[in-house]
Amino acid sequence: MIPIQIRPDQVLDEISTFQKKLTTGLQNLAEADDIPSGVTPKEAIYREDKLTLYRFQPSTSKVQNPVPVLIVYALVNRPYMTDLQENRSTVQGLLDAGMDVYLIDWGYPDRADRFLTMDDYLNGYVDRCVDEIRWRHGVDKVNLLGICQGGTFSLCYSAMNPEKVQNLITMVTPVDFHTPGNILSHWVKHVDIDTLVDTMGNIPGELLNWTFLNLKPYQLMGQKYLDMVEVLQDKDKLDNFLRMEKWIFDSPDQAGETYRQFIKDFYQQNKLMNGGLHIGDHEVDLANVTMPVLNIFAEQDHLVPPDASKALGKKVGSKDYTELSFPGGHIGIYVSGKAQKMVPPAIGKWVDERTEK
C-alpha cells in the first residue's frame, strides 16, 4: 500500500483558495438581479379563470406565416422554459422563423380547481383559446405546438377537433407510456391514484417535482451543487444557474381530477396505444389525426424516452408524418445552443412548406 502524502501547506492553500472563491461567489450571489419569467415581449389577449393566453411580439425581420402557432405546454411546469433567456429562447427562434406565436399559461391551480377534468382543459380552455386565435386572424385552422404533457394534450385535441388544426408539432411528447425505458411509468404503475387524489385533492407541485428529481438523483440533486462554488465565480453562469433553479422549483399544483385521469388513462392503462380513451363526450382515436405531423424527440431524454415518442408514427392517420431527432436531453431541447440553431428553424421551414401563402 502506497502511503498518502498530505502536505500541510497544500491543505492550507486549498482552504484559502476555497474561501476566496466562496467569498467572491457569495458577493456575486448577493448582487444577482431578479430572474424574469420569460424575456420576449408579449401581450395577454385572453384570460379565463387561472389561464392567460399570450401573443408574443411578432418579428419584423421575417415574412409572417399567415397561420399562427399556439404553444400548449405541460401542466406540471411553467411554460417560460420555452423563453428562458435572450439567446436560449424557443419562442424567439420561432418568431425569427417567421411564425406568429401564441402560448397558453395555465397559471397556478388552487382548491377551487380540484374538480377540473381533462374535458375542461381540452374541450374548454384549449378550444376557446384556439377559437380566439382563429377569430383574431380570420383563419379556419391554427398550428399547434404541444410540448411534453402538452403534446399529449395537443394530440388528443387534434384527434377530437381535426377541422381546427392546420399542422401539429409535438415536442418530447409521450405517446406509448409502457416502453421499457420509461422509469416514471414503472414507478407509477401500481400507485393507488384514486386514494391519492381522494385524500389530497389537488396534487402538490412539490411532490411531483421531488419525483422528477429522483429519476436522476445524483446529477439533479447532488453534482450540480458540488459544482456550485465554481459556478458562483462567473456572473453569467450564475444567472443561467438561477434561471434553471427558478424554473425547476416553480411547480404548480395539479387539479386532482385531471391528474387522476391522466395517470390512470395514460401511464397505467396506456390508452393512446390500446384505445378506449374518452375525454368528455369524445372517444379519442389517433387515427383521426389526419393533418401533417412533425414529431420532435430528444435522444437522451430521461423523462420521455425516444421510443415513447416515436410510437406516434404507427398510430396517427396522417399521410404526412415527419420525425426530427435532437441529440440531447429533455431540457436541452429548449435551452441548449445546439437546439436553438436546429429546432425552431426546422419547425419554421416544415410549417412554411405546408402553408399556402
C-alpha positions, -999 to +999 in steps of 0.1 A: +000+000+000+014+034-010+011+059+018-010+090+012+012+121+013-007+151+027+013+183+030+000+209+054+009+238+031-011+222+003-041+218+026-038+254+037-036+266+001-067+247-009-086+260+021-075+296+013-085+292-024-119+278-015-125+306+009-116+332-017-139+316-042-167+313-017-164+350-007-165+361-044-193+337-051-214+349-022-208+385-033-220+377-069-250+359-055-259+389-033-256+412-064-277+390-087-308+406-102-343+392-101-347+364-126-376+372-151-402+346-160-396+348-198-378+375-218-396+380-251-422+409-251-457+396-251-493+407-246-521+390-227-550+388-252-574+364-234-580+354-198-602+328-182-600+315-146-563+309-140-554+308-177-538+335-197-533+334-235-503+354-246-493+366-280-456+373-284-445+404-303-440+393-339-407+396-356-404+424-382-374+408-399-393+379-414-423+375-437-450+362-414-466+328-419-503+336-422-513+307-399-504+314-362-490+287-339-503+280-304-479+265-279-496+241-255-473+234-226-475+208-198-494+214-166-466+202-144-441+230-150-442+267-161-441+275-198-413+301-196-388+273-201-396+280-238-384+316-234-358+313-206-332+339-218-324+361-248-301+336-265-319+305-253-355+310-264-375+286-284-402+313-287-377+338-302-364+312-326-400+306-338-405+343-342-373+346-361-385+318-384-415+340-393-441+325-371-469+343-352-466+327-317-492+323-290-488+305-257-512+292-230-500+299-195-521+277-172-513+296-141-514+281-106-545+259-098-558+261-063-585+242-043-613+258-065-598+239-094-598+204-078-626+191-100-614+204-133-612+175-158-593+168-190-625+177-207-624+211-191-588+217-201-591+204-237-627+209-249-629+240-227-598+261-222-577+250-252-607+250-276-617+286-266-580+297-270-580+282-305-613+299-313-599+332-301-569+330-323-589+318-353-612+348-348-584+373-345-566+361-377-597+352-397-585+317-403-602+283-400-573+265-386-542+271-364-509+254-360-505+235-327-471+230-309-475+207-280-447+202-255-443+172-232-476+166-215-489+195-236-480+175-266-502+146-254-530+171-248-524+185-283-527+151-299-560+145-281-573+179-291-563+174-327-580+140-328-612+155-314-610+187-335-591+180-367-611+207-385-594+234-364-557+222-367-537+230-398-504+214-387-494+196-355-460+197-340-452+175-309-420+180-289-407+154-264-442+141-262-451+107-246-474+085-267-466+050-257-463+051-219-452+015-215-419+014-233-392-005-214-371+026-207-399+046-191-388+047-155-416+071-145-442+047-159-427+018-139-429+039-107-465+049-110-479+017-125-491+003-092-498+035-073-534+038-060-542+070-077-578+071-065-568+070-029-541+096-035-565+121-052-594+114-028-570+121+001-550+151-011-574+167-036-550+187-057-516+171-061-488+193-047-463+205-072-435+198-047-444+161-047-442+159-084-410+179-085-394+155-060-405+126-082-389+140-113-356+149-095-353+114-081-352+100-117-316+112-118-308+120-081-270+123-084-270+146-114-301+167-105-297+169-067-260+162-060-234+170-086-248+204-096-245+217-060-210+202-056-200+224-086-218+254-072-187+272-059-172+272-094-205+284-109-206+313-085-174+328-098-189+337-132-219+361-131-232+349-165-230+312-154-246+322-121-276+339-138-280+308-160-279+285-129-305+307-111-328+307-141-328+269-142-333+266-104-362+290-105-379+270-133-372+236-117-388+246-084-416+266-098-440+237-099-478+244-099-502+221-081-522+197-103-560+197-104-569+165-088-594+151-113-572+159-143-543+142-125-564+112-118-575+107-154-541+114-169-522+089-147-548+062-149-556+065-186-521+072-199-495+059-175-513+030-161-536+018-190-517+033-220-550+042-237-534+062-265-519+030-277-545+005-266-577+025-273-606+032-251-597+068-242-627+091-236-625+128-229-659+143-222-683+131-249-654+122-273-636+089-279-600+098-287-586+079-317-552+090-331-563+077-365-583+110-366-551+130-365-550+135-403-532+168-405-494+169-412-475+160-381-439+169-371-428+148-341-396+160-324-379+139-297-346+140-277-322+111-280-311+114-243-345+121-228-348+105-193-384+117-189-398+108-223-377+081-239-374+083-277-394+051-282-422+066-262-425+095-288-416+076-319-446+053-313-468+081-327-458+073-363-477+040-361-509+055-347-517+087-365-539+088-395-518+114-412-501+106-445-476+134-439-457+123-408-421+136-401-397+129-373-369+151-361-343+136-337-324+160-314-291+149-300-297+160-264-320+157-234-354+167-222-343+202-211-316+207-236-341+207-264-354+240-252-323+258-240-291+245-255-273+265-281-274+235-305-312+233-301-316+270-309-298+266-342-316+234-351-351+231-337-370+264-343-357+269-378-367+233-387-402+239-373-405+271-393-393+255-425-416+225-421-446+247-414-438+270-443-437+241-467-472+231-457-488+265-457-504+282-487-491+318-489 
